[in-house]
Amino acid sequence: MQTPQDAPKIAFLGLGLMGRPMARRLAEAGLAPTVWNRSPLELADLVAAGAVVADDPADAAAAADIVCLCLTNAEAVEAVVFGPRGVAAGCRPGTLLVDFSSIGATLTRSLGARFAQAAQGRWVDAPVSGGVAGAQAGTLAIFCGGEEADVEAARPVLKHVSARASRMGGAGAGQATKSCNQLIASAAIMAIAEAVRLGQALGIEVARLPEVLKGGFADSAPLQIFGPRMALADPGPALGHISTMLKDVRAAHAEAEAAGVALPLLHDLARLYGRAADQGLGDQDLSALARAGL
């Protein structure tokens, strides 16, 4: 597809479970993103769709109007933006950075201020919800924090990867919203895992739970996505890792403690996901919670 003449130049850094389908949607929309990943990947499909592969983050950012990040954790974001040959070393003054990673509100504010000072850049935190399926379909929910004008400047990207992108306030507000989202999602997924184990112990056909509970108060997107996978001995490729949820739950718990808010459920969730990781399940799909002895 031909790139629209008035389209901003896009760089997309981080091509994991979520980033790769998001970058592909931008390529298929004709935006010809420049892409890069921290570990070597086979990118022939993205190139065929119109993407261009960069040598490093500085190279990717050099000609970009908007630099998108979708990285595993805060350490990765800091390294990619501020490390040797990072985004800050290669981007032009006024570059808009849109961070789809989930890294917490407090750190986001610090990194955004640092980016403004080091590179005269602008930062929008834009963590996402909707899973791999949402990234593939372009139906993610995105929570944005930053200046209103900067969020609006990001719309040419956001519209291709989301069904809804909502500005929640200034810097860090998107990450704060994601913490609320992850509290709810992590609790739901843990509850589904325990419900599957309870159903198995009581002798019912747990594979039918998503169908039978559909439309009732217990229904949810996590139930429909992970419920069937929890009933399988081998659910196939991961749709979300336990370690990623643990990282998000711990970040939310740290934010709550810093704000002086006592959240006992969130505290227990951090403990339970931590126990799953301690059992060696961190790299496994969230459905493995149903088979963990927590």
C-alpha atoms as a printed R data frame, in Angstrom:
    type eleno elety resid chain resno       x       y      z
1   ATOM     1    CA   MET     A     1   0.000   0.000  0.000
2   ATOM     2    CA   GLN     A     2   1.287   3.466 -0.850
3   ATOM     3    CA   THR     A     3   2.182   5.742  2.070
4   ATOM     4    CA   PRO     A     4  -0.198   8.736  2.333
5   ATOM     5    CA   GLN     A     5   1.678  11.947  1.543
6   ATOM     6    CA   ASP     A     6   0.684  13.643  4.817
7   ATOM     7    CA   ALA     A     7   1.343  10.585  6.994
8   ATOM     8    CA   PRO     A     8   3.945  10.954  9.765
9   ATOM     9    CA   LYS     A     9   7.082   8.853  9.563
10  ATOM    10    CA   ILE     A    10   6.867   6.039 12.092
11  ATOM    11    CA   ALA     A    11   9.447   3.940 13.930
12  ATOM    12    CA   PHE     A    12   8.314   0.899 15.908
13  ATOM    13    CA   LEU     A    13  10.707  -0.653 18.424
14  ATOM    14    CA   GLY     A    14   9.846  -3.945 20.125
15  ATOM    15    CA   LEU     A    15   8.359  -6.774 18.094
16  ATOM    16    CA   GLY     A    16   7.212  -9.250 20.726
17  ATOM    17    CA   LEU     A    17   3.787 -10.854 21.218
18  ATOM    18    CA   MET     A    18   2.039  -7.474 21.097
19  ATOM    19    CA   GLY     A    19   4.451  -5.261 19.181
20  ATOM    20    CA   ARG     A    20   4.778  -7.397 16.099
21  ATOM    21    CA   PRO     A    21   1.071  -7.472 15.174
22  ATOM    22    CA   MET     A    22   0.775  -3.764 15.988
23  ATOM    23    CA   ALA     A    23   3.699  -2.932 13.691
24  ATOM    24    CA   ARG     A    24   2.216  -5.154 11.018
25  ATOM    25    CA   ARG     A    25  -1.082  -3.244 11.146
26  ATOM    26    CA   LEU     A    26   0.802   0.027 10.640
27  ATOM    27    CA   ALA     A    27   2.670  -1.486  7.680
28  ATOM    28    CA   GLU     A    28  -0.541  -2.808  6.136
29  ATOM    29    CA   ALA     A    29  -2.106   0.651  6.562
30  ATOM    30    CA   GLY     A    30   0.607   2.051  4.315
31  ATOM    31    CA   LEU     A    31   2.619   3.841  7.012
32  ATOM    32    CA   ALA     A    32   5.850   1.952  6.152
33  ATOM    33    CA   PRO     A    33   7.200   1.861  9.727
34  ATOM    34    CA   THR     A    34  10.889   1.490 10.405
35  ATOM    35    CA   VAL     A    35  11.135  -1.453 12.815
36  ATOM    36    CA   TRP     A    36  13.711  -2.825 15.229
37  ATOM    37    CA   ASN     A    37  13.820  -5.513 17.901
38  ATOM    38    CA   ARG     A    38  16.294  -6.098 20.717
39  ATOM    39    CA   SER     A    39  16.848  -9.757 19.745
40  ATOM    40    CA   PRO     A    40  17.271 -10.949 16.147
41  ATOM    41    CA   LEU     A    41  14.018 -11.970 14.474
42  ATOM    42    CA   GLU     A    42  12.903 -13.141 11.069
43  ATOM    43    CA   LEU     A    43  11.079 -10.078  9.752
44  ATOM    44    CA   ALA     A    44  10.333 -11.085  6.164
45  ATOM    45    CA   ASP     A    45   6.575 -10.835  6.738
46  ATOM    46    CA   LEU     A    46   6.834  -7.276  8.032
47  ATOM    47    CA   VAL     A    47   9.140  -6.250  5.200
48  ATOM    48    CA   ALA     A    48   6.712  -7.767  2.698
49  ATOM    49    CA   ALA     A    49   3.947  -5.688  4.278
50  ATOM    50    CA   GLY     A    50   5.999  -2.500  3.817
51  ATOM    51    CA   ALA     A    51   8.172  -2.174  6.924
52  ATOM    52    CA   VAL     A    52  11.849  -1.180  6.816
53  ATOM    53    CA   VAL     A    53  14.341  -2.780  9.218
54  ATOM    54    CA   ALA     A    54  16.730  -0.517 11.164
55  ATOM    55    CA   ASP     A    55  20.148  -1.415 12.559
56  ATOM    56    CA   ASP     A    56  19.531   0.078 16.008
57  ATOM    57    CA   PRO     A    57  17.142   2.425 17.864
58  ATOM    58    CA   ALA     A    58  19.091   5.556 16.882
59  ATOM    59    CA   ASP     A    59  18.908   4.554 13.232
60  ATOM    60    CA   ALA     A    60  15.187   3.837 13.525
61  ATOM    61    CA   ALA     A    61  14.471   7.169 15.196
62  ATOM    62    CA   ALA     A    62  16.614   9.342 12.933
63  ATOM    63    CA   ALA     A    63  13.925  10.175 10.401
64  ATOM    64    CA   ALA     A    64  10.833   9.411 12.484
65  ATOM    65    CA   ASP     A    65   8.180  11.886 13.542
66  ATOM    66    CA   ILE     A    66   6.699   9.323 15.950
67  ATOM    67    CA   VAL     A    67   8.725   6.630 17.710
68  ATOM    68    CA   CYS     A    68   6.623   3.799 19.153
69  ATOM    69    CA   LEU     A    69   7.878   1.466 21.876
70  ATOM    70    CA   CYS     A    70   6.370  -1.868 22.905
71  ATOM    71    CA   LEU     A    71   8.923  -3.383 25.268
72  ATOM    72    CA   THR     A    72   8.974  -5.957 28.037
73  ATOM    73    CA   ASN     A    73   9.739  -3.831 31.068
74  ATOM    74    CA   ALA     A    74  11.062  -0.552 32.420
75  ATOM    75    CA   GLU     A    75  14.693  -1.614 32.107
76  ATOM    76    CA   ALA     A    76  14.204  -2.307 28.409
77  ATOM    77    CA   VAL     A    77  12.496   1.054 27.845
78  ATOM    78    CA   GLU     A    78  15.294   2.952 29.559
79  ATOM    79    CA   ALA     A    79  17.994   1.068 27.636
80  ATOM    80    CA   VAL     A    80  16.328   1.493 24.242
81  ATOM    81    CA   VAL     A    81  15.694   5.203 24.740
82  ATOM    82    CA   PHE     A    82  18.807   6.307 26.615
83  ATOM    83    CA   GLY     A    83  21.410   3.600 25.999
84  ATOM    84    CA   PRO     A    84  24.219   3.744 23.418
85  ATOM    85    CA   ARG     A    85  22.695   4.225 19.961
86  ATOM    86    CA   GLY     A    86  19.347   4.709 21.679
87  ATOM    87    CA   VAL     A    87  16.374   6.758 20.565
88  ATOM    88    CA   ALA     A    88  17.576   9.900 22.363
89  ATOM    89    CA   ALA     A    89  20.895   9.714 20.522
90  ATOM    90    CA   GLY     A    90  19.315   9.561 17.084
91  ATOM    91    CA   CYS     A    91  16.004  11.396 17.127
92  ATOM    92    CA   ARG     A    92  15.344  14.970 16.036
93  ATOM    93    CA   PRO     A    93  14.140  17.717 18.415
94  ATOM    94    CA   GLY     A    94  10.369  17.573 18.800
95  ATOM    95    CA   THR     A    95  10.121  13.831 18.147
96  ATOM    96    CA   LEU     A    96   7.009  12.285 19.692
97  ATOM    97    CA   LEU     A    97   7.631   9.066 21.614
98  ATOM    98    CA   VAL     A    98   4.586   6.845 22.193
99  ATOM    99    CA   ASP     A    99   5.283   4.147 24.754
100 ATOM   100    CA   PHE     A   100   2.904   1.174 24.561
101 ATOM   101    CA   SER     A   101   4.900  -0.648 27.266
102 ATOM   102    CA   SER     A   102   3.562  -1.107 30.807
103 ATOM   103    CA   ILE     A   103   6.111   0.379 33.210
104 ATOM   104    CA   GLY     A   104   4.291   2.311 35.941
105 ATOM   105    CA   ALA     A   105   3.269   5.935 36.293
106 ATOM   106    CA   THR     A   106   6.070   7.261 38.475
107 ATOM   107    CA   LEU     A   107   8.872   5.988 36.268
108 ATOM   108    CA   THR     A   108   7.063   7.157 33.138
109 ATOM   109    CA   ARG     A   109   7.006  10.732 34.426
110 ATOM   110    CA   SER     A   110  10.719  10.547 35.177
111 ATOM   111    CA   LEU     A   111  11.627   9.095 31.781
112 ATOM   112    CA   GLY     A   112   9.431  11.605 29.963
113 ATOM   113    CA   ALA     A   113  11.126  14.520 31.710
114 ATOM   114    CA   ARG     A   114  14.531  13.027 30.969
115 ATOM   115    CA   PHE     A   115  13.638  12.594 27.285
116 ATOM   116    CA   ALA     A   116  12.504  16.201 27.057
117 ATOM   117    CA   GLN     A   117  15.796  17.388 28.549
118 ATOM   118    CA   ALA     A   118  18.103  15.036 26.642
119 ATOM   119    CA   ALA     A   119  16.452  15.140 23.225
120 ATOM   120    CA   GLN     A   120  13.859  17.941 23.327
121 ATOM   121    CA   GLY     A   121  11.341  15.174 22.726
122 ATOM   122    CA   ARG     A   122   7.726  14.658 23.766
123 ATOM   123    CA   TRP     A   123   6.450  11.549 25.574
124 ATOM   124    CA   VAL     A   124   3.018   9.923 25.597
125 ATOM   125    CA   ASP     A   125   2.469   6.877 27.786
126 ATOM   126    CA   ALA     A   126  -0.007   4.609 26.022
127 ATOM   127    CA   PRO     A   127  -0.179   1.136 27.598
128 ATOM   128    CA   VAL     A   128  -2.631  -1.237 25.998
129 ATOM   129    CA   SER     A   129  -5.179  -3.902 26.907
130 ATOM   130    CA   GLY     A   130  -6.773  -6.519 24.691
131 ATOM   131    CA   GLY     A   131  -4.126  -9.191 24.317
132 ATOM   132    CA   VAL     A   132  -2.600 -10.656 21.203
133 ATOM   133    CA   ALA     A   133  -5.990 -11.049 19.535
134 ATOM   134    CA   GLY     A   134  -6.700  -7.352 20.038
135 ATOM   135    CA   ALA     A   135  -3.298  -6.403 18.666
136 ATOM   136    CA   GLN     A   136  -3.889  -8.539 15.589
137 ATOM   137    CA   ALA     A   137  -7.381  -7.161 14.986
138 ATOM   138    CA   GLY     A   138  -6.538  -3.539 15.801
139 ATOM   139    CA   THR     A   139  -9.148  -3.485 18.578
140 ATOM   140    CA   LEU     A   140  -6.950  -2.704 21.588
141 ATOM   141    CA   ALA     A   141  -8.029  -0.372 24.361
142 ATOM   142    CA   ILE     A   142  -5.262   2.199 24.874
143 ATOM   143    CA   PHE     A   143  -4.871   4.437 27.929
144 ATOM   144    CA   CYS     A   144  -2.983   7.647 27.185
145 ATOM   145    CA   GLY     A   145  -1.154  10.086 29.414
146 ATOM   146    CA   GLY     A   146   0.515  13.274 28.230
147 ATOM   147    CA   GLU     A   147  -0.218  16.686 26.812
148 ATOM   148    CA   GLU     A   148  -3.501  16.796 24.915
149 ATOM   149    CA   ALA     A   149  -1.784  18.060 21.749
150 ATOM   150    CA   ASP     A   150   0.731  15.220 21.899
151 ATOM   151    CA   VAL     A   151  -1.969  12.567 22.285
152 ATOM   152    CA   GLU     A   152  -3.774  14.065 19.302
153 ATOM   153    CA   ALA     A   153  -0.521  13.998 17.312
154 ATOM   154    CA   ALA     A   154  -0.316  10.265 18.029
155 ATOM   155    CA   ARG     A   155  -3.782   9.563 16.562
156 ATOM   156    CA   PRO     A   156  -2.447   8.564 13.100
157 ATOM   157    CA   VAL     A   157  -0.831   5.594 14.851
158 ATOM   158    CA   LEU     A   158  -3.439   4.936 17.528
159 ATOM   159    CA   LYS     A   159  -6.331   4.693 15.085
160 ATOM   160    CA   HIS     A   160  -4.776   1.715 13.292
161 ATOM   161    CA   VAL     A   161  -4.090  -0.372 16.404
162 ATOM   162    CA   SER     A   162  -7.033   0.368 18.694
163 ATOM   163    CA   ALA     A   163 -10.785   0.454 18.896
164 ATOM   164    CA   ARG     A   164 -10.514   3.111 21.572
165 ATOM   165    CA   ALA     A   165  -7.629   5.329 22.704
166 ATOM   166    CA   SER     A   166  -8.527   7.504 25.686
167 ATOM   167    CA   ARG     A   167  -6.519  10.362 27.156
168 ATOM   168    CA   MET     A   168  -6.705   9.977 30.937
169 ATOM   169    CA   GLY     A   169  -4.689  13.026 31.925
170 ATOM   170    CA   GLY     A   170  -1.123  14.263 32.029
171 ATOM   171    CA   ALA     A   171   2.107  12.299 32.066
172 ATOM   172    CA   GLY     A   172   1.723   8.914 33.743
173 ATOM   173    CA   ALA     A   173  -2.075   8.870 33.649
174 ATOM   174    CA   GLY     A   174  -2.094   6.132 31.018
175 ATOM   175    CA   GLN     A   175   0.165   3.967 33.151
176 ATOM   176    CA   ALA     A   176  -1.969   4.635 36.223
177 ATOM   177    CA   THR     A   177  -5.024   3.467 34.283
178 ATOM   178    CA   LYS     A   178  -3.152   0.358 33.161
179 ATOM   179    CA   SER     A   179  -2.389  -0.440 36.808
180 ATOM   180    CA   CYS     A   180  -6.136  -0.332 37.525
181 ATOM   181    CA   ASN     A   181  -6.735  -2.527 34.474
182 ATOM   182    CA   GLN     A   182  -4.144  -5.064 35.559
183 ATOM   183    CA   LEU     A   183  -5.503  -5.284 39.075
184 ATOM   184    CA   ILE     A   184  -8.886  -6.279 37.634
185 ATOM   185    CA   ALA     A   185  -7.472  -8.561 34.911
186 ATOM   186    CA   SER     A   186  -5.001 -10.356 37.165
187 ATOM   187    CA   ALA     A   187  -7.693 -10.995 39.758
188 ATOM   188    CA   ALA     A   188 -10.079 -12.333 37.106
189 ATOM   189    CA   ILE     A   189  -7.485 -14.665 35.601
190 ATOM   190    CA   MET     A   190  -6.463 -16.013 39.013
191 ATOM   191    CA   ALA     A   191 -10.119 -16.539 39.921
192 ATOM   192    CA   ILE     A   192 -10.734 -18.404 36.651
193 ATOM   193    CA   ALA     A   193  -7.751 -20.658 37.356
194 ATOM   194    CA   GLU     A   194  -9.130 -21.488 40.801
195 ATOM   195    CA   ALA     A   195 -12.629 -22.043 39.366
196 ATOM   196    CA   VAL     A   196 -11.189 -24.535 36.854
197 ATOM   197    CA   ARG     A   197  -9.397 -26.378 39.659
198 ATOM   198    CA   LEU     A   198 -12.564 -26.361 41.772
199 ATOM   199    CA   GLY     A   199 -14.623 -27.677 38.874
200 ATOM   200    CA   GLN     A   200 -12.137 -30.451 38.227
201 ATOM   201    CA   ALA     A   201 -12.177 -31.453 41.896
202 ATOM   202    CA   LEU     A   202 -15.982 -31.552 41.869
203 ATOM   203    CA   GLY     A   203 -16.097 -33.615 38.689
204 ATOM   204    CA   ILE     A   204 -17.670 -31.226 36.175
205 ATOM   205    CA   GLU     A   205 -16.610 -30.679 32.559
206 ATOM   206    CA   VAL     A   206 -14.566 -27.526 33.043
207 ATOM   207    CA   ALA     A   207 -14.063 -27.012 29.299
208 ATOM   208    CA   ARG     A   208 -17.744 -25.984 29.179
209 ATOM   209    CA   LEU     A   209 -17.459 -23.243 31.807
210 ATOM   210    CA   PRO     A   210 -16.888 -20.362 29.346
211 ATOM   211    CA   GLU     A   211 -19.942 -21.422 27.318
212 ATOM   212    CA   VAL     A   212 -22.175 -22.088 30.325
213 ATOM   213    CA   LEU     A   213 -21.227 -18.901 32.190
214 ATOM   214    CA   LYS     A   214 -21.446 -16.676 29.106
215 ATOM   215    CA   GLY     A   215 -23.743 -13.715 29.678
216 ATOM   216    CA   GLY     A   216 -23.827 -14.137 33.451
217 ATOM   217    CA   PHE     A   217 -22.079 -12.114 36.133
218 ATOM   218    CA   ALA     A   218 -18.992 -14.358 35.965
219 ATOM   219    CA   ASP     A   219 -18.500 -13.812 32.235
220 ATOM   220    CA   SER     A   220 -15.559 -11.760 31.013
221 ATOM   221    CA   ALA     A   221 -13.059 -11.523 28.185
222 ATOM   222    CA   PRO     A   222 -10.451 -13.343 30.316
223 ATOM   223    CA   LEU     A   223 -12.910 -16.191 30.901
224 ATOM   224    CA   GLN     A   224 -13.630 -16.555 27.190
225 ATOM   225    CA   ILE     A   225  -9.947 -16.341 26.212
226 ATOM   226    CA   PHE     A   226  -8.183 -18.228 28.999
227 ATOM   227    CA   GLY     A   227 -10.962 -20.478 30.292
228 ATOM   228    CA   PRO     A   228 -10.790 -22.874 27.323
229 ATOM   229    CA   ARG     A   229  -6.979 -22.854 27.466
230 ATOM   230    CA   MET     A   230  -6.970 -23.712 31.160
231 ATOM   231    CA   ALA     A   231  -8.957 -26.865 30.417
232 ATOM   232    CA   LEU     A   232  -6.241 -28.119 28.047
233 ATOM   233    CA   ALA     A   233  -3.060 -29.935 28.989
234 ATOM   234    CA   ASP     A   234  -1.269 -28.122 26.144
235 ATOM   235    CA   PRO     A   235  -2.935 -24.808 25.200
236 ATOM   236    CA   GLY     A   236  -0.399 -24.026 22.452
237 ATOM   237    CA   PRO     A   237   1.565 -20.785 21.940
238 ATOM   238    CA   ALA     A   238   1.348 -18.305 24.804
239 ATOM   239    CA   LEU     A   239  -1.102 -15.421 24.631
240 ATOM   240    CA   GLY     A   240   0.304 -13.806 27.761
241 ATOM   241    CA   HIS     A   241   3.099 -14.799 30.121
242 ATOM   242    CA   ILE     A   242   2.828 -15.202 33.884
243 ATOM   243    CA   SER     A   243   6.053 -13.197 34.281
244 ATOM   244    CA   THR     A   244   4.533 -10.242 32.423
245 ATOM   245    CA   MET     A   245   1.458 -10.204 34.646
246 ATOM   246    CA   LEU     A   246   3.672 -10.509 37.720
247 ATOM   247    CA   LYS     A   247   5.682  -7.499 36.553
248 ATOM   248    CA   ASP     A   248   2.508  -5.448 36.093
249 ATOM   249    CA   VAL     A   249   0.979  -6.517 39.412
250 ATOM   250    CA   ARG     A   250   4.172  -5.671 41.273
251 ATOM   251    CA   ALA     A   251   4.335  -2.280 39.557
252 ATOM   252    CA   ALA     A   252   0.726  -1.550 40.534
253 ATOM   253    CA   HIS     A   253   1.426  -2.653 44.102
254 ATOM   254    CA   ALA     A   254   4.461  -0.359 44.286
255 ATOM   255    CA   GLU     A   255   2.387   2.567 43.017
256 ATOM   256    CA   ALA     A   256  -0.311   1.834 45.612
257 ATOM   257    CA   GLU     A   257   2.242   1.712 48.422
258 ATOM   258    CA   ALA     A   258   3.808   4.975 47.263
259 ATOM   259    CA   ALA     A   259   0.340   6.564 47.261
260 ATOM   260    CA   GLY     A   260  -0.370   5.239 50.769
261 ATOM   261    CA   VAL     A   261  -3.300   3.105 49.617
262 ATOM   262    CA   ALA     A   262  -3.815  -0.285 51.310
263 ATOM   263    CA   LEU     A   263  -5.021  -2.830 48.718
264 ATOM   264    CA   PRO     A   264  -5.019  -6.293 50.312
265 ATOM   265    CA   LEU     A   265  -6.257  -8.089 47.192
266 ATOM   266    CA   LEU     A   266  -3.483  -6.574 45.084
267 ATOM   267    CA   HIS     A   267  -0.981  -7.586 47.778
268 ATOM   268    CA   ASP     A   268  -2.217 -11.182 47.630
269 ATOM   269    CA   LEU     A   269  -2.150 -11.225 43.834
270 ATOM   270    CA   ALA     A   270   1.491 -10.120 43.835
271 ATOM   271    CA   ARG     A   271   2.253 -12.966 46.245
272 ATOM   272    CA   LEU     A   272   0.363 -15.594 44.203
273 ATOM   273    CA   TYR     A   273   1.817 -14.630 40.827
274 ATOM   274    CA   GLY     A   274   5.229 -14.524 42.501
275 ATOM   275    CA   ARG     A   275   4.749 -18.077 43.773
276 ATOM   276    CA   ALA     A   276   3.856 -19.220 40.242
277 ATOM   277    CA   ALA     A   277   7.047 -17.640 38.922
278 ATOM   278    CA   ASP     A   278   9.034 -19.258 41.735
279 ATOM   279    CA   GLN     A   279   7.744 -22.628 40.493
280 ATOM   280    CA   GLY     A   280   9.393 -21.962 37.144
281 ATOM   281    CA   LEU     A   281   6.160 -20.981 35.375
282 ATOM   282    CA   GLY     A   282   7.111 -17.385 34.551
283 ATOM   283    CA   ASP     A   283   7.677 -18.056 30.854
284 ATOM   284    CA   GLN     A   284   4.482 -20.060 30.514
285 ATOM   285    CA   ASP     A   285   1.063 -18.914 29.350
286 ATOM   286    CA   LEU     A   286  -1.319 -17.520 31.967
287 ATOM   287    CA   SER     A   287  -3.413 -20.667 31.549
288 ATOM   288    CA   ALA     A   288  -0.684 -22.554 33.456
289 ATOM   289    CA   LEU     A   289  -2.059 -20.951 36.651
290 ATOM   290    CA   ALA     A   290  -4.786 -23.605 36.590
291 ATOM   291    CA   ARG     A   291  -2.114 -26.289 36.916
292 ATOM   292    CA   ALA     A   292   0.009 -24.531 39.550
293 ATOM   293    CA   GLY     A   293  -0.093 -25.448 43.203
294 ATOM   294    CA   LEU     A   294  -0.345 -21.980 44.728
